[in-house]
Amino acid sequence: MNLVTNFFVEIIVAMAIGFFLGKWLDKLLFEDKTILTIVLLFLGLIGALVNFIKRILKSVDGGNKNEES
């Protein structure tokens, strides 16, 4: 349950950072386009998913090592 809660918090935070950073950069570089907002939003989502998968693999692999010894 803790892993799922951390996953949702990480996704929300990563996507929020990507959104606001993208908005700021779009205002700075482009006047009426939202290219960087969309790109950084998806990068935040992908980063959170990769981190979640790494945690799952680490917890599953760590559990197997404890069972062997």
Helices and strands as residue ranges (DSSP letters): H 2-29, H 35-68
